[in-house]
Amino acid sequence: MLVAEKAKRLKSEGRDIISFSIGVPNFLPGDHVYAAAREALAKDSGQYGSNRGADALLDAFIAHMEQVGMTGYTRANVATGIGAKHVIYNLAEALLDEGDAICFAVPYWTSYVDIAEIVNAKIDLLPCPATQDYKMTPAQLDAALAKKPKVFLFNNPSNPTGMVYTKAEISALADVLVKYPDTWVITDDIYNRMVFDGIGYHNFVQARPELRERVIFIDSLSKTYGMPGWRVGFMAGPASVAQAVATMNSNHITNIPEIITAAAVAALSGPQDVPTAKNAEFQAKRDQVLAALAAIPGIVCPRPQGAFYVFPDISCAFGKTHGPTGTKITNDVDLCSALLESHGVACVPGSAFGEPRAMRISYTCPTPQLAPGLSRIQQFFSELQ
Ligand SMILES: Cc1ncc(COP(=O)(O)O)c(C=O)c1O
């Protein structure tokens, strides 16, 4: 928030700011999505809809999952929400009582902590630093699950690291999960279409089908289709859990509006050329960011293979001073703040994600801004003494 506020202030003062800080895809959906919304508007019923989600939307989501190998789900297994965030919140309310434990990796997506705190759950964090490529090991998971948490929350591909678990890694973690039948598994995989280098997206249920009984898969239109503000998220899992989410919807939101539903169906079922082109663009941008960071002595950066984030360990800068401004860099917030003040580049301090040795670079900015933003970061690091 500190860096975001500062970026806003500097922009309003007329400074040239390049933002690598926002977690949005920065593109709009295809024309067919808008056409479907307009058509729905023209024949809008204006009525309440299904708490779970309209049948057409549930069917489109089921077909969409089948494309990534998640087969065998029916309407009774799925439910929708106002974005993945709302679905995860509903799941936390449905699965966790006060004092129940939830465990997840650090770095984590910031809202996991907030949501767990709102429902008064006990949070057990599993540190996964850059030295282990920000990935959880099977031994680490085993030790965490031996404490019998009510929920294990997983995120793949990851925000903020962009790391993607390989088929073998998912399979090894799934082998651990089968040993602990009392733990629900929520797998937040909203970036599952944004995977690079041909490594593919893999899921615990594919690795160990018996996990279907307690794995809850989360998806969203926000990132894949450039529709974060349209607010459509999904879950697929056991029928009892999907019913609980529908019941929560019934009491919170009632339904996703008809026009949004029509646009969502069009996004899921229509031409996929926009997301496909964006994925190729993001992979090229990822390469550009990694090449720029590799040229900065001391920065350590695991190679992300998905989403649109890079999460370099910048702790080599701590204890140094930024020469031109005389700013002492003691931590990630100082660094992001000084980088913004001196060179007009906004990144998010890693402490927002529980990892204060790093910062998050989100590379969805317009392409012409990427190279100048990266050279400003290089310049900044070369000025540290
Ligand atoms: C890992 C992760 N999960 C969930 C969300 C929320 O997505 P939605 O816009 O569908 O609520 C985000 C958004 O940044 C995210 O990064």
The ligand as a Gaussian input file, in Angstrom:
#p B3LYP/6-31G(d) Opt

LIG

0 1
 C       -3.531000     -16.547000      -6.523000
 C       -4.758000     -15.749000      -6.658000
 N       -5.935000     -16.275000      -6.274000
 C       -7.089000     -15.593000      -6.387000
 C       -7.112000     -14.309000      -6.888000
 C       -8.441000     -13.605000      -6.995000
 O       -8.934000     -13.651000      -8.270000
 P      -10.390000     -13.093000      -8.625000
 O      -10.174000     -11.836000      -9.397000
 O      -11.022000     -14.167000      -9.427000
 O      -11.108000     -12.840000      -7.336000
 C       -5.920000     -13.697000      -7.292000
 C       -5.916000     -12.321000      -7.787000
 O       -4.930000     -11.636000      -7.832000
 C       -4.713000     -14.433000      -7.187000
 O       -3.552000     -13.923000      -7.590000

